[in-house]
Amino acid sequence: MGESLHEHTVTPRTKEEKDKVINRLKRIEGQVRGIQSMVDEDRYCVDILVQISAVQSALKNVGFAVTERHIKHCVTDAIQNGEGDETIDELMSVLKQFSK
C-alpha cells in the first residue's frame, strides 16, 4: 500500500496535517465498529442506514481535505516543474472515481 501511482515528488505532510487526517479516520473507524455492533444487536435497519450515511459523508470529507492539499501542494509543484498536464490528468481520473 506504500506504493504510489506516479513518479512525482511528494511534499511531505506536516505532523499537524497527518494528525488531523489520522484522527478523522480513527473516528470513522469507531463509527464503523458501532455499525457492526448495531447489526450484531439487530438494531432497526433505518438507524443502521443513517449511521452508514454518516460514515460515507465523513469519508468524503476526508477525501475532500486530501484533495485540497494535493491541489495546493502536489499539483502546484507539478505545474511549476512543467508536469502540470500529467498531474491534472491524474487528478481528474481519481476525481471521476471519487464521484461515483
PEHUMO-V973177 format. One record per helix or strand of 2 or more residues. SS is the DSSP state (A for helix, B for strand). FROM is the first residue (numbers start at 0). TO is the last residue. Records with the same first field share a line. If there is no record, write none. Layout:
# PEHUMO-V973177
SS=FROM-TO + FROM-TO
This chain:
# PEHUMO-V973177
A=14-39 + 44-79 + 83-97
